[in-house]
Amino acid sequence: MYDAFIIARLNSSRLVRKNVMPILDLPMIIHLANRVRNSEKVNRVIITTSKESTDDELEEVSKDYGFDCYRGSLDNLMQRITDAALHYESPNIIEILGDNPLIHASLIDDVINLYESDSYDYAANISSDYGDLAASMQLFSVGLRVQIYKKEAALDHIKYPEYLTNGKHPSAYIFENSETYKAGYLEACGRWKFMNKPDLNFAVNYPKNFELNRLIFEENYPHDNNFNLEKIFEQLDNQPELIELFGAEW
């Protein structure tokens, strides 16, 4: 079994407190945590935030809804993640971003299946987040990423201090050093072909992105509180006006 660590904070400069903003009377991050908990292979779901007082509310929300909360470094995300993994004695880390509330358990399980298939140090569903590494691959939409990596690889982050300041994702040192770490990627093909829309970004970064996710939950959640990713893309086909809610606000 695996532990899933949801990375979140409340002092986001673009949309403050987005993780606890309500959708259908539940904080957004709790919708995500519930969806992750439906995975057949996830043991614990741990909301992983900072020690800053601005994140006290996030710890309270986690406990109110029965989820563990680990608090660590604000700025050094990989240090926070590795400290959490050490605390929970987790040999493998599933990393989920708190502003990706639509991630589904079936996608998590397929990334885990890939991870287990060939002694990988790292596995993820591939998207344009990976830059040149994603060339010629069939890419998932952004904002639905599942990453899994070995705790030992995470502990190596101290060898790559330059990744703290270059604006890259904290785990980038793993998948950008193929001579040291073995990485595998799930492509948006086969059963996931319907998600081969790399220009879409479901992450909640701006108010209109939150509105998009709210409308998706309001359309699907009352009928199925674990609605799948197919339903989301069907809704986009049926309601093309939602495309205006993707992307940045200027």
N, C-alpha and C positions, 0 to 999 in steps of 0.2 A: 504493500500500500504506500501511497505518497501523501506528503503534506503540501498543500497549496498555500502560497503566501501572496496575499493581495496587497500591493504596494499603493499607499495612499497618504495624502496630507490635506489639510484644510486651508492652507494659506496660498493656494494657487493664485498667481497674479492675474490670470485671464478670467477665471470664474471661481471666486472665493466660495468655499464651503460646498463645492459641487458634489462631493461624495455623500453628503448627508441631505442634500436637497430631496424633497419627497416626490415620489411617483406612486400614485395609487396608495397613498398613506404609508408607504415604506421608504426609508432612505435609499437612495440609488445604490449605495454600496451593499446594502443588505439584499437587494434584488440580485446583484452579482454574486454575492456569497452563497445565496440559496441555489443559484444555477450551477455554481462550481461544486457545491456539496452533492449534487445529483450524479456526479461522476461515479462510475462503478469502481474506480481505482483510487479515489482520493480518500484519505483517512481523516485528516483534519484540515479545516480552512482557518487560516490565521491572518487576520487583518494586521498589517505590518506598517506602523507609522512612526513618527518621530517623538522624541521626548519633550518637544516644545509645548508650552502651555496652550498654544493655538490648536493642538491636536487632542486636548483633554476630552472634548466632545466626541471625537471619533472613538476613543476608548470606551466612553460611556455607552455610545450607540452599539458598539460591538458586544459589550456585556449584556445590554438590554435584550439583544436578540440571540444570545447564546453562542457567540463566536469568541474564540480566543483573540487577544490583542497583544502584539509584541511592540515595544517602543524602543527605538534606537536613534542612530544618527539622522539628522535632518538632511544634510548635504551629501554625505557619503552613502549612497544608496546600497552599493554592494557590501559595505561594512554592516549596514543595517540588516541586509538579507542574510549574510553569513552568520552574524550574531544570533539572529532568529533561528536559523537552521541548527546551530550548535545548541541553543537553548532547548529546542524540541528534539534533539538527537535525530535529525532528518538526514539520511544519507543522500537523498536526491531532493532537489528543489523544483517545484512548479512555481514559476513566477507569472503572476497575472497583474496587469495594471488596473488600478481602481477606477480609472475613467473609461474602461472598456466593459460596460455593464451587460452587453449582449452576448458575451462568450458563452458557449453552450457545452454541457458535459460531454456530448458525443465528440466534439472536436478535441477536447482535452484527452479523452480516451484514445483517440486515433493518434495523437502526438505521442502519448505514452507508448502505444503499441510500436510506433516507429522507433522510439528511444530504446525500447527493450530488444529490438530486432537485430542489432548489430554492435553491441558494446559501445554505443555513442557516449561521448562526454557531454554532448549538447544536442538538443533537437527542438524544432519549432516549425510551425506552419509559416511558409515563406511569404513575404510581402515586400513592397517597395521600401520598407524600412531598412532593408539590407543592402541597398545601393547596388554596386557592381556585382556583388555576390548573387544577386537575383537575376542577372542577365540570362536570358533564354529560358527561364523557368516560368511556369504558370502560377501566377501570383494571386494570393488572397487579398481581399480588401484590407485596408489598414484599420486598426482599432478592434481587431478580433484575434490578437496574437496570444498564443500559448507558448511559453518557453520552459524547457526542462533541462536541468544540468546537474552534474554531480557536485556534491558539497566540496569535494577536493578541488575541483576546478574553480569554484567560487572563492575558496580560501586563497587562491593564487592572485586575487585582485591586487594584493599589496605589491606584487611584482610589476604592476603596470600603473604607476601613479599618474602618468600622463592622461589616462582615460577619465580622471576626475575633472579635468579642466578643458577637455576638447569638445564638449557639447554632445558627445556620443552617448548612446545607451550604456549603462554601467556594465552590462554583460558583453559588450562589443569585443573586448579583448579576447574573449573565448572564441567566438566565431570568426574573428579576423586573424587568428593565428592557427591556421590549419595544419601547420607542421608540428604543433604541440597538442592540439585538441581535435578530436574527431567529431565532426558535426554532421547531422542529417536533417533534411528538410522535407516536410510534407507539402506537396504541391496541390494547387486547386484544380485537380483533375479527378477523373473517376467519379466517385460519389460526391466529391466537392467541386465539381466543374461549375455548378451554378454560382459559386462564390468567386469565380475568376473575373472579378471586376476591380482591378488594382487601383483605379482612380478614385474609388469611394473610400472615405475615411469616417468610420463610425465613432471614433473617440470623442469624448465630451470635453472640448477645450473652450467653447464659447457658448453663450446663451442659446443661440439657435441650434447648436448641436444637442444641447440638453432637451430642447423642444422636440427635436427629431426622435430621440430615444424615448421621451415621454409619450409621444404619439404612437410609437411602435408598441410600447408596453400596454397602452390603453386599448389598442386594437386587438391584441392577442392574449394578454395575461388573463382577462376575465374568463376566457374559454379554456385556457390551458396555462397553468402557472409555471410550466416548464416548456413553453413553446420553442420549437426548434428553429434553426437558422433558415430553413427553407421558407417558413412562414414570413420571415422578415423580407426576403427577396421577392416573394410573391406580393407582399404589400407594396413594395417599391414599384413593381410592375403595374399594379392596379392604381397606385396613387403617385404618378410621376411628379407631381408638384412638390413632393418631399425632397427631391434632389436639391432644391434651393436651400435646404437646411444643412447641407454638408459644407465642410470647409470653414475657412476663417471669416471673421467679420472685420470689416475695414471701417 
